[in-house]
Amino acid sequence: MKPDPLVVGTPSPEATPAQTQQPKKIPWGGLLVLAAAGFTAVTTELLPSGLLPQISRDLGVEESAVGSLTAVYAAIIVFTALPLSRFLAGRVPRKTLLIATVLAFALSNVLLALSPTLGWAIGARLLGGIAHGMLWSSMAPYVAHIVPAHSVGKAMAVVFSGNSIALAVGAPIGTLMGSLMTWRASFLVLAGVGALLAVLAFWLLPGAHDHASQKTPSLRAAMKLPGVIAVAIAWPLLLLLAHFTLFTYVAPFLLASGLPESATSISLSVVGIASLVGIWIAGMTADSRPRASVIAAVVLLTLAFALLPALGGTWVGAFALMTLWGIAFGAVGIYNQAAILRAGGEHKDAANGLTVVTIQLGIAVGAVYGAFALTTVGAQLVPLAAAIPTAIALVIIIASRRGGYPAGPREKRR
């Protein structure tokens, strides 16, 4: 069987047939564990925002100071994800690394729950941020090694559904737990979930069987590939920037459009739940029609943003377009995750690590860009500002026919 560059690296002379053989079955139990790990990671990242007043009162600091728990979490990901991925590649088996990162999440949340001061809490969040960067740097390449090549898109849809579920219900449930109990109890529950997932991962995750042949990821080599640059710019730096431009300031937009304050929480849940539909659609099309599908999803995302200023003043118009936003954005993530692995080839680990960093940059720049739009053109036109980088990303995707976004098997036959 000819090795697929997405699934296995170049085998070394010492590699055994078991190490180079392409998987024949999808390990559904392991994929569900990874999805739950992603849910826990995103919930861990977002939870301090919902519990900010409680944490502020308990630690005796200003609410603005508690915001550093989110800032340091993102910052440490930017500075550690790529160096750690490069250092650990080939030294630690992929399965072992994933289990270790899940346990690090659990430890981080325990330390945070027990923190007597803000300084201790920041230290705990730094550990959580390091684990977050390592989880997302290693998860997608690991999935590509444990499933058949023709099922990578479907597997990614299962695994990354944890992100959207966390956005839709994870952080709200954690915030509700904090209001019913304490903020410390919320993080202890998350720690318990992480410990349980580590045990399940030990039993259910298969070995990737590439330790002997795995090369040290080369970011320089990955960035020389034109497809990697195209995907890294179109996805994290433009599409995520656009998403968080509006996502961060959706409350002022809805208020400026004439909808009540209660519309904000409902709309965020609509986007999160709708994104699950988009992930399901992407799971069915990412392997067979990746190019046409990602173009269609980005076109729909651009239209949703562009039409919101005109049609978002009514409940029907706002939630119809937000549903479209969620579906398109959920699908876009899966298409691009598969695209970066294909474009990276034998340097897919480094290429994926690059997107982990640029995702955090896209989120941060999106919030800044959204604030600029809010103060210059007004809250009601923030969606239109989000449509601009989305349209630029669409141009890059259409132009990158051979490198980043090639046609799939069914598209080639047509």
Stockholm file with secondary structure:
# STOCKHOLM 1.0

chainA/1-414         MKPDPLVVGTPSPEATPAQTQQPKKIPWGGLLVLAAAGFTAVTTELLPSGLLPQISRDLGVEESAVGSLTAVYAAIIVFTALPLSRFLAGRVPRKTLLIATVLAFALSNVLLALSPTLGWAIGARLLGGIAHGMLWSSMAPYVAHIVPAHSVGKAMAVVFSGNSIALAVGAPIGTLMGSLMTWRASFLVLAGVGALLAVLAFWLLPGAHDHASQKTPSLRAAMKLPGVIAVAIAWPLLLLLAHFTLFTYVAPFLLASGLPESATSISLSVVGIASLVGIWIAGMTADSRPRASVIAAVVLLTLAFALLPALGGTWVGAFALMTLWGIAFGAVGIYNQAAILRAGGEHKDAANGLTVVTIQLGIAVGAVYGAFALTTVGAQLVPLAAAIPTAIALVIIIASRRGGYPAGPREKRR
#=GR chainA/1-414 SS CCCCTTTCCCCCTTCCHHHHCCCCSCCHHHHHHHHHHHHHHHHHHHHHHHTHHHHHHHHTCCHHHHTHHHHHHHHHHHHHHHHHHHHHTTTSCHHHHHHHHHHHHHHHHHHHHTCSSHHHHHHHHHHHHHHHHHHHHHHHHHHHHHSCGGGHHHHHHHHTHHHHHIIIIIHHHHHHHHHHSCHHHHHHHHHHHHHHHHHHHHHHCCCCCCTTTCCCCCHHHHHTSHHHHHHHIIIIIIIIHHHHHHHHTHHHHHHHTTCCTTHHHHHHHHHHHHHHHHHHHHHHHTTTSHHHHHHHHHHHHHHHHHHHHHHTTSHHHHHHHHHHHHHHHHHHHHHHHHHHHHHHGGGHHHHHHHHHHHHHHHHHHHHHHHHHHHHHTCGGGHHHHHHHHHHHHHHHHHHCTTTTSCCCHHHHHC
#=GC SS_cons         CCCCTTTCCCCCTTCCHHHHCCCCSCCHHHHHHHHHHHHHHHHHHHHHHHTHHHHHHHHTCCHHHHTHHHHHHHHHHHHHHHHHHHHHTTTSCHHHHHHHHHHHHHHHHHHHHTCSSHHHHHHHHHHHHHHHHHHHHHHHHHHHHHSCGGGHHHHHHHHTHHHHHIIIIIHHHHHHHHHHSCHHHHHHHHHHHHHHHHHHHHHHCCCCCCTTTCCCCCHHHHHTSHHHHHHHIIIIIIIIHHHHHHHHTHHHHHHHTTCCTTHHHHHHHHHHHHHHHHHHHHHHHTTTSHHHHHHHHHHHHHHHHHHHHHHTTSHHHHHHHHHHHHHHHHHHHHHHHHHHHHHHGGGHHHHHHHHHHHHHHHHHHHHHHHHHHHHHTCGGGHHHHHHHHHHHHHHHHHHCTTTTSCCCHHHHHC
//
